[in-house]
Amino acid sequence: MVTTGARRQPAPLRLTRRGRVVVLTFFILLASLASAVLWTTASRAGDPAAGPAPTVVVQPHDTLWSIAGRAAPGRSPWEVVAEIRRLNGLDGYYIHAGETLILPRER
């Protein structure tokens, strides 16, 4: 056998119709999986952070109303006071300096 030094080029890759369907299906599944992962991650972005609840130590002359205003300035103080009372098991509206109160998490 005599070689002439020229190498034979491999034939270009050609897909059959079935091969194209398989490749297309693979990419569709891959895109679906990626979008599902991104959707799940994005939907959890609004969840409150895990960990201990925020607290405040009552200072002299503090009221539930003033604490509610500082803790959640964008919300109705009536709602925040009610939530502070519920979280801390308070029957009334009286608090004393030095008490530690659990505050509602931001929404």
Gaussian input, Z-matrix of N, CA and C with variables (Angstrom, degrees):
# hf/3-21g

backbone

0 1
 N
 C     1     B1
 C     2     B2     1     A1
 N     3     B3     2     A2     1     D1
 C     4     B4     3     A3     2     D2
 C     5     B5     4     A4     3     D3
 N     6     B6     5     A5     4     D4
 C     7     B7     6     A6     5     D5
 C     8     B8     7     A7     6     D6
 N     9     B9     8     A8     7     D7
 C    10    B10     9     A9     8     D8
 C    11    B11    10    A10     9     D9
 N    12    B12    11    A11    10    D10
 C    13    B13    12    A12    11    D11
 C    14    B14    13    A13    12    D12
 N    15    B15    14    A14    13    D13
 C    16    B16    15    A15    14    D14
 C    17    B17    16    A16    15    D15
 N    18    B18    17    A17    16    D16
 C    19    B19    18    A18    17    D17
 C    20    B20    19    A19    18    D18
 N    21    B21    20    A20    19    D19
 C    22    B22    21    A21    20    D20
 C    23    B23    22    A22    21    D21
 N    24    B24    23    A23    22    D22
 C    25    B25    24    A24    23    D23
 C    26    B26    25    A25    24    D24
 N    27    B27    26    A26    25    D25
 C    28    B28    27    A27    26    D26
 C    29    B29    28    A28    27    D27
 N    30    B30    29    A29    28    D28
 C    31    B31    30    A30    29    D29
 C    32    B32    31    A31    30    D30
 N    33    B33    32    A32    31    D31
 C    34    B34    33    A33    32    D32
 C    35    B35    34    A34    33    D33
 N    36    B36    35    A35    34    D34
 C    37    B37    36    A36    35    D35
 C    38    B38    37    A37    36    D36
 N    39    B39    38    A38    37    D37
 C    40    B40    39    A39    38    D38
 C    41    B41    40    A40    39    D39
 N    42    B42    41    A41    40    D40
 C    43    B43    42    A42    41    D41
 C    44    B44    43    A43    42    D42
 N    45    B45    44    A44    43    D43
 C    46    B46    45    A45    44    D44
 C    47    B47    46    A46    45    D45
 N    48    B48    47    A47    46    D46
 C    49    B49    48    A48    47    D47
 C    50    B50    49    A49    48    D48
 N    51    B51    50    A50    49    D49
 C    52    B52    51    A51    50    D50
 C    53    B53    52    A52    51    D51
 N    54    B54    53    A53    52    D52
 C    55    B55    54    A54    53    D53
 C    56    B56    55    A55    54    D54
 N    57    B57    56    A56    55    D55
 C    58    B58    57    A57    56    D56
 C    59    B59    58    A58    57    D57
 N    60    B60    59    A59    58    D58
 C    61    B61    60    A60    59    D59
 C    62    B62    61    A61    60    D60
 N    63    B63    62    A62    61    D61
 C    64    B64    63    A63    62    D62
 C    65    B65    64    A64    63    D63
 N    66    B66    65    A65    64    D64
 C    67    B67    66    A66    65    D65
 C    68    B68    67    A67    66    D66
 N    69    B69    68    A68    67    D67
 C    70    B70    69    A69    68    D68
 C    71    B71    70    A70    69    D69
 N    72    B72    71    A71    70    D70
 C    73    B73    72    A72    71    D71
 C    74    B74    73    A73    72    D72
 N    75    B75    74    A74    73    D73
 C    76    B76    75    A75    74    D74
 C    77    B77    76    A76    75    D75
 N    78    B78    77    A77    76    D76
 C    79    B79    78    A78    77    D77
 C    80    B80    79    A79    78    D78
 N    81    B81    80    A80    79    D79
 C    82    B82    81    A81    80    D80
 C    83    B83    82    A82    81    D81
 N    84    B84    83    A83    82    D82
 C    85    B85    84    A84    83    D83
 C    86    B86    85    A85    84    D84
 N    87    B87    86    A86    85    D85
 C    88    B88    87    A87    86    D86
 C    89    B89    88    A88    87    D87
 N    90    B90    89    A89    88    D88
 C    91    B91    90    A90    89    D89
 C    92    B92    91    A91    90    D90
 N    93    B93    92    A92    91    D91
 C    94    B94    93    A93    92    D92
 C    95    B95    94    A94    93    D93
 N    96    B96    95    A95    94    D94
 C    97    B97    96    A96    95    D95
 C    98    B98    97    A97    96    D96
 N    99    B99    98    A98    97    D97
 C   100   B100    99    A99    98    D98
 C   101   B101   100   A100    99    D99
 N   102   B102   101   A101   100   D100
 C   103   B103   102   A102   101   D101
 C   104   B104   103   A103   102   D102
 N   105   B105   104   A104   103   D103
 C   106   B106   105   A105   104   D104
 C   107   B107   106   A106   105   D105
 N   108   B108   107   A107   106   D106
 C   109   B109   108   A108   107   D107
 C   110   B110   109   A109   108   D108
 N   111   B111   110   A110   109   D109
 C   112   B112   111   A111   110   D110
 C   113   B113   112   A112   111   D111
 N   114   B114   113   A113   112   D112
 C   115   B115   114   A114   113   D113
 C   116   B116   115   A115   114   D114
 N   117   B117   116   A116   115   D115
 C   118   B118   117   A117   116   D116
 C   119   B119   118   A118   117   D117
 N   120   B120   119   A119   118   D118
 C   121   B121   120   A120   119   D119
 C   122   B122   121   A121   120   D120
 N   123   B123   122   A122   121   D121
 C   124   B124   123   A123   122   D122
 C   125   B125   124   A124   123   D123
 N   126   B126   125   A125   124   D124
 C   127   B127   126   A126   125   D125
 C   128   B128   127   A127   126   D126
 N   129   B129   128   A128   127   D127
 C   130   B130   129   A129   128   D128
 C   131   B131   130   A130   129   D129
 N   132   B132   131   A131   130   D130
 C   133   B133   132   A132   131   D131
 C   134   B134   133   A133   132   D132
 N   135   B135   134   A134   133   D133
 C   136   B136   135   A135   134   D134
 C   137   B137   136   A136   135   D135
 N   138   B138   137   A137   136   D136
 C   139   B139   138   A138   137   D137
 C   140   B140   139   A139   138   D138
 N   141   B141   140   A140   139   D139
 C   142   B142   141   A141   140   D140
 C   143   B143   142   A142   141   D141
 N   144   B144   143   A143   142   D142
 C   145   B145   144   A144   143   D143
 C   146   B146   145   A145   144   D144
 N   147   B147   146   A146   145   D145
 C   148   B148   147   A147   146   D146
 C   149   B149   148   A148   147   D147
 N   150   B150   149   A149   148   D148
 C   151   B151   150   A150   149   D149
 C   152   B152   151   A151   150   D150
 N   153   B153   152   A152   151   D151
 C   154   B154   153   A153   152   D152
 C   155   B155   154   A154   153   D153
 N   156   B156   155   A155   154   D154
 C   157   B157   156   A156   155   D155
 C   158   B158   157   A157   156   D156
 N   159   B159   158   A158   157   D157
 C   160   B160   159   A159   158   D158
 C   161   B161   160   A160   159   D159
 N   162   B162   161   A161   160   D160
 C   163   B163   162   A162   161   D161
 C   164   B164   163   A163   162   D162
 N   165   B165   164   A164   163   D163
 C   166   B166   165   A165   164   D164
 C   167   B167   166   A166   165   D165
 N   168   B168   167   A167   166   D166
 C   169   B169   168   A168   167   D167
 C   170   B170   169   A169   168   D168
 N   171   B171   170   A170   169   D169
 C   172   B172   171   A171   170   D170
 C   173   B173   172   A172   171   D171
 N   174   B174   173   A173   172   D172
 C   175   B175   174   A174   173   D173
 C   176   B176   175   A175   174   D174
 N   177   B177   176   A176   175   D175
 C   178   B178   177   A177   176   D176
 C   179   B179   178   A178   177   D177
 N   180   B180   179   A179   178   D178
 C   181   B181   180   A180   179   D179
 C   182   B182   181   A181   180   D180
 N   183   B183   182   A182   181   D181
 C   184   B184   183   A183   182   D182
 C   185   B185   184   A184   183   D183
 N   186   B186   185   A185   184   D184
 C   187   B187   186   A186   185   D185
 C   188   B188   187   A187   186   D186
 N   189   B189   188   A188   187   D187
 C   190   B190   189   A189   188   D188
 C   191   B191   190   A190   189   D189
 N   192   B192   191   A191   190   D190
 C   193   B193   192   A192   191   D191
 C   194   B194   193   A193   192   D192
 N   195   B195   194   A194   193   D193
 C   196   B196   195   A195   194   D194
 C   197   B197   196   A196   195   D195
 N   198   B198   197   A197   196   D196
 C   199   B199   198   A198   197   D197
 C   200   B200   199   A199   198   D198
 N   201   B201   200   A200   199   D199
 C   202   B202   201   A201   200   D200
 C   203   B203   202   A202   201   D201
 N   204   B204   203   A203   202   D202
 C   205   B205   204   A204   203   D203
 C   206   B206   205   A205   204   D204
 N   207   B207   206   A206   205   D205
 C   208   B208   207   A207   206   D206
 C   209   B209   208   A208   207   D207
 N   210   B210   209   A209   208   D208
 C   211   B211   210   A210   209   D209
 C   212   B212   211   A211   210   D210
 N   213   B213   212   A212   211   D211
 C   214   B214   213   A213   212   D212
 C   215   B215   214   A214   213   D213
 N   216   B216   215   A215   214   D214
 C   217   B217   216   A216   215   D215
 C   218   B218   217   A217   216   D216
 N   219   B219   218   A218   217   D217
 C   220   B220   219   A219   218   D218
 C   221   B221   220   A220   219   D219
 N   222   B222   221   A221   220   D220
 C   223   B223   222   A222   221   D221
 C   224   B224   223   A223   222   D222
 N   225   B225   224   A224   223   D223
 C   226   B226   225   A225   224   D224
 C   227   B227   226   A226   225   D225
 N   228   B228   227   A227   226   D226
 C   229   B229   228   A228   227   D227
 C   230   B230   229   A229   228   D228
 N   231   B231   230   A230   229   D229
 C   232   B232   231   A231   230   D230
 C   233   B233   232   A232   231   D231
 N   234   B234   233   A233   232   D232
 C   235   B235   234   A234   233   D233
 C   236   B236   235   A235   234   D234
 N   237   B237   236   A236   235   D235
 C   238   B238   237   A237   236   D236
 C   239   B239   238   A238   237   D237
 N   240   B240   239   A239   238   D238
 C   241   B241   240   A240   239   D239
 C   242   B242   241   A241   240   D240
 N   243   B243   242   A242   241   D241
 C   244   B244   243   A243   242   D242
 C   245   B245   244   A244   243   D243
 N   246   B246   245   A245   244   D244
 C   247   B247   246   A246   245   D245
 C   248   B248   247   A247   246   D246
 N   249   B249   248   A248   247   D247
 C   250   B250   249   A249   248   D248
 C   251   B251   250   A250   249   D249
 N   252   B252   251   A251   250   D250
 C   253   B253   252   A252   251   D251
 C   254   B254   253   A253   252   D252
 N   255   B255   254   A254   253   D253
 C   256   B256   255   A255   254   D254
 C   257   B257   256   A256   255   D255
 N   258   B258   257   A257   256   D256
 C   259   B259   258   A258   257   D257
 C   260   B260   259   A259   258   D258
 N   261   B261   260   A260   259   D259
 C   262   B262   261   A261   260   D260
 C   263   B263   262   A262   261   D261
 N   264   B264   263   A263   262   D262
 C   265   B265   264   A264   263   D263
 C   266   B266   265   A265   264   D264
 N   267   B267   266   A266   265   D265
 C   268   B268   267   A267   266   D266
 C   269   B269   268   A268   267   D267
 N   270   B270   269   A269   268   D268
 C   271   B271   270   A270   269   D269
 C   272   B272   271   A271   270   D270
 N   273   B273   272   A272   271   D271
 C   274   B274   273   A273   272   D272
 C   275   B275   274   A274   273   D273
 N   276   B276   275   A275   274   D274
 C   277   B277   276   A276   275   D275
 C   278   B278   277   A277   276   D276
 N   279   B279   278   A278   277   D277
 C   280   B280   279   A279   278   D278
 C   281   B281   280   A280   279   D279
 N   282   B282   281   A281   280   D280
 C   283   B283   282   A282   281   D281
 C   284   B284   283   A283   282   D282
 N   285   B285   284   A284   283   D283
 C   286   B286   285   A285   284   D284
 C   287   B287   286   A286   285   D285
 N   288   B288   287   A287   286   D286
 C   289   B289   288   A288   287   D287
 C   290   B290   289   A289   288   D288
 N   291   B291   290   A290   289   D289
 C   292   B292   291   A291   290   D290
 C   293   B293   292   A292   291   D291
 N   294   B294   293   A293   292   D292
 C   295   B295   294   A294   293   D293
 C   296   B296   295   A295   294   D294
 N   297   B297   296   A296   295   D295
 C   298   B298   297   A297   296   D296
 C   299   B299   298   A298   297   D297
 N   300   B300   299   A299   298   D298
 C   301   B301   300   A300   299   D299
 C   302   B302   301   A301   300   D300
 N   303   B303   302   A302   301   D301
 C   304   B304   303   A303   302   D302
 C   305   B305   304   A304   303   D303
 N   306   B306   305   A305   304   D304
 C   307   B307   306   A306   305   D305
 C   308   B308   307   A307   306   D306
 N   309   B309   308   A308   307   D307
 C   310   B310   309   A309   308   D308
 C   311   B311   310   A310   309   D309
 N   312   B312   311   A311   310   D310
 C   313   B313   312   A312   311   D311
 C   314   B314   313   A313   312   D312
 N   315   B315   314   A314   313   D313
 C   316   B316   315   A315   314   D314
 C   317   B317   316   A316   315   D315
 N   318   B318   317   A317   316   D316
 C   319   B319   318   A318   317   D317
 C   320   B320   319   A319   318   D318

   B1=1.4305
   B2=1.5142
   B3=1.2842
   B4=1.4583
   B5=1.5213
   B6=1.3170
   B7=1.4627
   B8=1.5091
   B9=1.2924
   B10=1.4541
   B11=1.5213
   B12=1.3107
   B13=1.4502
   B14=1.5226
   B15=1.2839
   B16=1.4625
   B17=1.5199
   B18=1.2938
   B19=1.4753
   B20=1.5129
   B21=1.2618
   B22=1.4551
   B23=1.5262
   B24=1.3255
   B25=1.4678
   B26=1.5257
   B27=1.3469
   B28=1.4610
   B29=1.5243
   B30=1.2932
   B31=1.4644
   B32=1.5250
   B33=1.3249
   B34=1.4650
   B35=1.5328
   B36=1.3374
   B37=1.4653
   B38=1.5068
   B39=1.3117
   B40=1.4530
   B41=1.5104
   B42=1.3101
   B43=1.4566
   B44=1.5199
   B45=1.2899
   B46=1.4546
   B47=1.5201
   B48=1.2949
   B49=1.4536
   B50=1.5279
   B51=1.3051
   B52=1.4655
   B53=1.5376
   B54=1.3233
   B55=1.4602
   B56=1.5189
   B57=1.3372
   B58=1.4582
   B59=1.5172
   B60=1.3268
   B61=1.4670
   B62=1.5305
   B63=1.3218
   B64=1.4702
   B65=1.5176
   B66=1.3315
   B67=1.4633
   B68=1.5359
   B69=1.3152
   B70=1.4653
   B71=1.5301
   B72=1.3213
   B73=1.4659
   B74=1.5202
   B75=1.3123
   B76=1.4567
   B77=1.5237
   B78=1.3397
   B79=1.4566
   B80=1.5257
   B81=1.3211
   B82=1.4710
   B83=1.5251
   B84=1.3275
   B85=1.4630
   B86=1.5329
   B87=1.3131
   B88=1.4589
   B89=1.5295
   B90=1.3256
   B91=1.4666
   B92=1.5294
   B93=1.3194
   B94=1.4639
   B95=1.5213
   B96=1.3046
   B97=1.4623
   B98=1.5284
   B99=1.3184
   B100=1.4687
   B101=1.5241
   B102=1.3326
   B103=1.4620
   B104=1.5242
   B105=1.3303
   B106=1.4655
   B107=1.5205
   B108=1.3203
   B109=1.4682
   B110=1.5239
   B111=1.3290
   B112=1.4636
   B113=1.5197
   B114=1.3207
   B115=1.4673
   B116=1.5233
   B117=1.3253
   B118=1.4602
   B119=1.5154
   B120=1.3097
   B121=1.4619
   B122=1.5174
   B123=1.3120
   B124=1.4581
   B125=1.5229
   B126=1.3235
   B127=1.4529
   B128=1.5157
   B129=1.3313
   B130=1.4609
   B131=1.5129
   B132=1.3157
   B133=1.4557
   B134=1.5222
   B135=1.3221
   B136=1.4468
   B137=1.5145
   B138=1.2970
   B139=1.4500
   B140=1.5221
   B141=1.3438
   B142=1.4617
   B143=1.5174
   B144=1.2970
   B145=1.4519
   B146=1.5203
   B147=1.3020
   B148=1.4521
   B149=1.5224
   B150=1.2964
   B151=1.4515
   B152=1.5133
   B153=1.3087
   B154=1.4554
   B155=1.5211
   B156=1.3145
   B157=1.4570
   B158=1.5271
   B159=1.3234
   B160=1.4621
   B161=1.5327
   B162=1.3088
   B163=1.4633
   B164=1.5221
   B165=1.3213
   B166=1.4591
   B167=1.5260
   B168=1.3232
   B169=1.4616
   B170=1.5235
   B171=1.3150
   B172=1.4633
   B173=1.5264
   B174=1.3257
   B175=1.4610
   B176=1.5318
   B177=1.3237
   B178=1.4671
   B179=1.5297
   B180=1.3011
   B181=1.4635
   B182=1.5295
   B183=1.3301
   B184=1.4673
   B185=1.5220
   B186=1.3138
   B187=1.4656
   B188=1.5217
   B189=1.3202
   B190=1.4664
   B191=1.5205
   B192=1.3122
   B193=1.4614
   B194=1.5319
   B195=1.3499
   B196=1.4677
   B197=1.5314
   B198=1.3272
   B199=1.4666
   B200=1.5247
   B201=1.3411
   B202=1.4628
   B203=1.5258
   B204=1.3214
   B205=1.4663
   B206=1.5156
   B207=1.3278
   B208=1.4773
   B209=1.5271
   B210=1.3345
   B211=1.4616
   B212=1.5216
   B213=1.3269
   B214=1.4699
   B215=1.5284
   B216=1.3271
   B217=1.4653
   B218=1.5249
   B219=1.3111
   B220=1.4575
   B221=1.5149
   B222=1.3255
   B223=1.4644
   B224=1.5215
   B225=1.3184
   B226=1.4567
   B227=1.5262
   B228=1.3302
   B229=1.4683
   B230=1.5301
   B231=1.3371
   B232=1.4650
   B233=1.5285
   B234=1.3259
   B235=1.4704
   B236=1.5237
   B237=1.3268
   B238=1.4642
   B239=1.5261
   B240=1.3349
   B241=1.4702
   B242=1.5181
   B243=1.3262
   B244=1.4701
   B245=1.5250
   B246=1.3273
   B247=1.4588
   B248=1.5321
   B249=1.3367
   B250=1.4665
   B251=1.5234
   B252=1.3278
   B253=1.4701
   B254=1.5222
   B255=1.3255
   B256=1.4635
   B257=1.5269
   B258=1.3388
   B259=1.4664
   B260=1.5283
   B261=1.3410
   B262=1.4596
   B263=1.5235
   B264=1.3304
   B265=1.4661
   B266=1.5155
   B267=1.3245
   B268=1.4609
   B269=1.5249
   B270=1.3364
   B271=1.4657
   B272=1.5233
   B273=1.3170
   B274=1.4584
   B275=1.5123
   B276=1.3379
   B277=1.4610
   B278=1.5253
   B279=1.3357
   B280=1.4556
   B281=1.5242
   B282=1.3220
   B283=1.4628
   B284=1.5189
   B285=1.3129
   B286=1.4610
   B287=1.5209
   B288=1.3245
   B289=1.4567
   B290=1.5247
   B291=1.3260
   B292=1.4621
   B293=1.5223
   B294=1.3358
   B295=1.4688
   B296=1.5283
   B297=1.3186
   B298=1.4660
   B299=1.5162
   B300=1.3221
   B301=1.4582
   B302=1.5264
   B303=1.3240
   B304=1.4699
   B305=1.5254
   B306=1.3116
   B307=1.4663
   B308=1.5117
   B309=1.3427
   B310=1.4682
   B311=1.5213
   B312=1.3237
   B313=1.4777
   B314=1.5192
   B315=1.3283
   B316=1.4620
   B317=1.5081
   B318=1.3053
   B319=1.4640
   B320=1.5015
   A1=108.72
   A2=116.58
   A3=122.96
   A4=107.72
   A5=115.64
   A6=119.45
   A7=108.06
   A8=115.62
   A9=119.76
   A10=111.85
   A11=117.92
   A12=121.11
   A13=113.18
   A14=118.75
   A15=121.09
   A16=108.68
   A17=116.10
   A18=119.76
   A19=109.19
   A20=112.75
   A21=119.85
   A22=109.02
   A23=118.94
   A24=123.88
   A25=109.22
   A26=116.83
   A27=117.90
   A28=109.41
   A29=115.25
   A30=120.76
   A31=109.56
   A32=117.69
   A33=119.82
   A34=110.30
   A35=114.58
   A36=120.24
   A37=109.07
   A38=115.63
   A39=121.13
   A40=108.26
   A41=115.11
   A42=120.26
   A43=110.29
   A44=114.48
   A45=119.29
   A46=107.85
   A47=116.56
   A48=120.99
   A49=110.26
   A50=117.00
   A51=121.60
   A52=110.00
   A53=116.97
   A54=120.95
   A55=111.68
   A56=117.63
   A57=121.23
   A58=111.40
   A59=117.46
   A60=121.83
   A61=110.09
   A62=117.03
   A63=121.10
   A64=110.25
   A65=118.17
   A66=121.55
   A67=110.48
   A68=117.54
   A69=121.76
   A70=110.96
   A71=116.60
   A72=120.80
   A73=110.85
   A74=117.77
   A75=121.65
   A76=110.83
   A77=117.55
   A78=120.30
   A79=111.87
   A80=117.59
   A81=120.15
   A82=110.47
   A83=117.53
   A84=120.96
   A85=111.16
   A86=116.86
   A87=121.06
   A88=110.67
   A89=117.42
   A90=121.29
   A91=110.88
   A92=117.43
   A93=121.09
   A94=111.01
   A95=116.71
   A96=120.96
   A97=110.40
   A98=116.96
   A99=120.67
   A100=110.72
   A101=117.58
   A102=119.39
   A103=111.21
   A104=118.49
   A105=120.65
   A106=110.78
   A107=117.35
   A108=121.01
   A109=109.86
   A110=117.57
   A111=120.73
   A112=111.32
   A113=117.93
   A114=122.03
   A115=110.28
   A116=117.35
   A117=121.32
   A118=110.69
   A119=117.29
   A120=120.99
   A121=110.44
   A122=117.75
   A123=121.21
   A124=111.52
   A125=117.99
   A126=119.53
   A127=111.55
   A128=117.83
   A129=120.86
   A130=112.33
   A131=118.23
   A132=120.68
   A133=111.84
   A134=118.20
   A135=121.79
   A136=114.27
   A137=119.45
   A138=121.89
   A139=109.82
   A140=116.01
   A141=117.31
   A142=110.88
   A143=115.08
   A144=120.32
   A145=110.43
   A146=115.72
   A147=120.20
   A148=108.48
   A149=115.62
   A150=119.91
   A151=110.11
   A152=115.49
   A153=118.68
   A154=111.66
   A155=115.80
   A156=121.06
   A157=109.29
   A158=117.07
   A159=119.27
   A160=110.11
   A161=116.16
   A162=121.26
   A163=109.58
   A164=115.02
   A165=121.94
   A166=107.64
   A167=115.71
   A168=121.10
   A169=106.96
   A170=116.06
   A171=121.53
   A172=109.06
   A173=115.43
   A174=122.97
   A175=109.32
   A176=117.70
   A177=118.90
   A178=110.51
   A179=116.52
   A180=125.77
   A181=113.38
   A182=119.68
   A183=121.50
   A184=109.41
   A185=115.93
   A186=122.58
   A187=107.61
   A188=115.71
   A189=118.26
   A190=110.34
   A191=117.18
   A192=122.12
   A193=111.01
   A194=117.01
   A195=119.32
   A196=111.03
   A197=116.82
   A198=120.13
   A199=110.24
   A200=116.38
   A201=120.53
   A202=110.71
   A203=116.95
   A204=121.07
   A205=112.36
   A206=116.54
   A207=120.21
   A208=111.52
   A209=116.41
   A210=120.06
   A211=112.19
   A212=117.71
   A213=121.14
   A214=108.92
   A215=117.67
   A216=120.00
   A217=114.55
   A218=118.97
   A219=120.96
   A220=114.46
   A221=117.25
   A222=120.86
   A223=110.65
   A224=115.51
   A225=121.25
   A226=109.69
   A227=117.55
   A228=119.58
   A229=112.58
   A230=117.62
   A231=120.33
   A232=110.27
   A233=116.29
   A234=120.55
   A235=111.38
   A236=116.36
   A237=120.33
   A238=110.22
   A239=117.60
   A240=120.54
   A241=110.00
   A242=116.99
   A243=120.37
   A244=110.81
   A245=117.15
   A246=120.43
   A247=111.61
   A248=117.35
   A249=120.34
   A250=109.80
   A251=116.98
   A252=120.27
   A253=110.57
   A254=116.96
   A255=120.69
   A256=111.08
   A257=117.53
   A258=121.26
   A259=112.35
   A260=116.88
   A261=120.80
   A262=113.37
   A263=117.13
   A264=120.39
   A265=112.88
   A266=117.12
   A267=120.84
   A268=109.85
   A269=116.04
   A270=120.16
   A271=111.21
   A272=116.20
   A273=120.55
   A274=110.79
   A275=113.02
   A276=120.22
   A277=112.03
   A278=116.93
   A279=120.74
   A280=110.69
   A281=114.59
   A282=121.32
   A283=107.28
   A284=115.98
   A285=121.00
   A286=109.87
   A287=114.86
   A288=121.07
   A289=109.52
   A290=116.09
   A291=121.55
   A292=113.65
   A293=117.60
   A294=120.16
   A295=109.45
   A296=115.65
   A297=121.06
   A298=107.69
   A299=116.00
   A300=121.53
   A301=110.01
   A302=115.27
   A303=121.44
   A304=107.15
   A305=116.25
   A306=121.51
   A307=110.38
   A308=117.13
   A309=119.78
   A310=110.46
   A311=114.85
   A312=119.74
   A313=109.19
   A314=115.85
   A315=120.21
   A316=109.68
   A317=116.04
   A318=121.58
   A319=109.97
   D1=134.20
   D2=-176.44
   D3=-111.73
   D4=129.76
   D5=177.55
   D6=-101.81
   D7=143.01
   D8=-178.26
   D9=-101.03
   D10=-2.70
   D11=178.07
   D12=92.01
   D13=-16.72
   D14=179.34
   D15=-85.03
   D16=130.64
   D17=178.80
   D18=-92.10
   D19=145.94
   D20=179.94
   D21=-83.81
   D22=129.34
   D23=179.34
   D24=-77.27
   D25=136.46
   D26=177.75
   D27=-67.52
   D28=150.67
   D29=179.13
   D30=-67.48
   D31=144.29
   D32=178.84
   D33=-64.35
   D34=151.80
   D35=-179.12
   D36=-71.88
   D37=128.40
   D38=178.29
   D39=-126.97
   D40=132.61
   D41=-179.46
   D42=-100.71
   D43=140.40
   D44=173.36
   D45=-77.29
   D46=174.22
   D47=178.73
   D48=-60.19
   D49=-42.83
   D50=178.93
   D51=-64.00
   D52=-39.41
   D53=178.57
   D54=-63.91
   D55=-40.90
   D56=177.05
   D57=-63.30
   D58=-39.52
   D59=178.48
   D60=-64.50
   D61=-41.49
   D62=179.33
   D63=-64.31
   D64=-46.52
   D65=-179.64
   D66=-63.62
   D67=-44.25
   D68=178.74
   D69=-61.94
   D70=-43.51
   D71=178.16
   D72=-62.49
   D73=-40.14
   D74=178.12
   D75=-60.18
   D76=-46.82
   D77=-179.01
   D78=-67.78
   D79=-35.45
   D80=176.66
   D81=-64.63
   D82=-43.28
   D83=177.59
   D84=-64.04
   D85=-40.42
   D86=178.82
   D87=-63.81
   D88=-43.19
   D89=178.35
   D90=-65.65
   D91=-38.49
   D92=178.44
   D93=-64.52
   D94=-42.63
   D95=178.79
   D96=-63.68
   D97=-43.66
   D98=179.83
   D99=-63.39
   D100=-42.69
   D101=179.68
   D102=-68.32
   D103=-34.53
   D104=177.11
   D105=-64.63
   D106=-41.24
   D107=178.43
   D108=-64.93
   D109=-44.99
   D110=179.87
   D111=-65.30
   D112=-40.01
   D113=179.70
   D114=-63.77
   D115=-43.58
   D116=179.59
   D117=-64.24
   D118=-42.65
   D119=179.66
   D120=-65.85
   D121=-42.78
   D122=-179.17
   D123=-67.99
   D124=-34.58
   D125=-178.96
   D126=-71.82
   D127=-24.21
   D128=178.18
   D129=-85.25
   D130=-8.04
   D131=-177.06
   D132=-64.17
   D133=-29.57
   D134=-179.50
   D135=-86.75
   D136=-4.95
   D137=-179.61
   D138=-68.59
   D139=144.15
   D140=176.57
   D141=-65.80
   D142=149.60
   D143=-178.92
   D144=-67.21
   D145=141.80
   D146=177.02
   D147=-78.21
   D148=157.23
   D149=179.09
   D150=132.42
   D151=-173.93
   D152=-177.71
   D153=-67.11
   D154=148.35
   D155=178.60
   D156=-69.49
   D157=148.88
   D158=177.68
   D159=-67.83
   D160=146.23
   D161=179.47
   D162=-132.80
   D163=165.25
   D164=175.82
   D165=-143.22
   D166=143.33
   D167=173.61
   D168=-95.70
   D169=125.13
   D170=-177.27
   D171=-67.03
   D172=129.20
   D173=178.03
   D174=-99.03
   D175=162.01
   D176=176.36
   D177=-55.68
   D178=139.76
   D179=178.78
   D180=72.23
   D181=6.40
   D182=173.67
   D183=-73.96
   D184=147.08
   D185=172.91
   D186=-125.58
   D187=164.68
   D188=175.39
   D189=-60.04
   D190=-36.77
   D191=-179.83
   D192=-63.26
   D193=-45.37
   D194=-178.79
   D195=-69.03
   D196=-37.10
   D197=177.60
   D198=-66.16
   D199=-40.37
   D200=178.92
   D201=-63.45
   D202=-39.08
   D203=178.81
   D204=-64.74
   D205=-37.10
   D206=178.72
   D207=-77.33
   D208=-35.99
   D209=-174.75
   D210=-73.96
   D211=-38.17
   D212=-177.47
   D213=-142.15
   D214=77.28
   D215=-174.89
   D216=-63.80
   D217=-23.68
   D218=-178.06
   D219=-88.56
   D220=-4.04
   D221=-177.14
   D222=-108.29
   D223=164.86
   D224=176.83
   D225=-66.03
   D226=126.83
   D227=179.55
   D228=-59.82
   D229=-31.36
   D230=179.18
   D231=-61.04
   D232=-44.76
   D233=179.79
   D234=-66.05
   D235=-41.74
   D236=-177.43
   D237=-68.01
   D238=-41.53
   D239=177.16
   D240=-60.58
   D241=-44.19
   D242=179.21
   D243=-61.55
   D244=-39.40
   D245=179.78
   D246=-70.16
   D247=-38.50
   D248=176.60
   D249=-62.93
   D250=-43.18
   D251=178.83
   D252=-61.55
   D253=-43.13
   D254=-179.62
   D255=-65.64
   D256=-45.70
   D257=-177.91
   D258=-63.23
   D259=-31.27
   D260=-175.14
   D261=-104.10
   D262=2.08
   D263=178.85
   D264=64.92
   D265=35.71
   D266=-179.64
   D267=-85.66
   D268=131.90
   D269=177.20
   D270=-84.49
   D271=-36.45
   D272=-177.49
   D273=-114.04
   D274=-161.37
   D275=-177.82
   D276=-110.12
   D277=7.68
   D278=-177.31
   D279=-92.22
   D280=134.09
   D281=175.00
   D282=-131.59
   D283=158.58
   D284=-176.77
   D285=-123.60
   D286=146.85
   D287=178.72
   D288=-56.74
   D289=136.45
   D290=179.91
   D291=98.37
   D292=-17.86
   D293=177.27
   D294=-67.90
   D295=147.43
   D296=173.67
   D297=-105.57
   D298=122.84
   D299=-178.88
   D300=-110.74
   D301=140.68
   D302=173.15
   D303=-82.55
   D304=132.13
   D305=-179.87
   D306=-102.84
   D307=153.18
   D308=175.66
   D309=-68.98
   D310=148.43
   D311=175.78
   D312=-73.35
   D313=151.49
   D314=177.73
   D315=-68.66
   D316=148.06
   D317=-179.03
   D318=-104.60

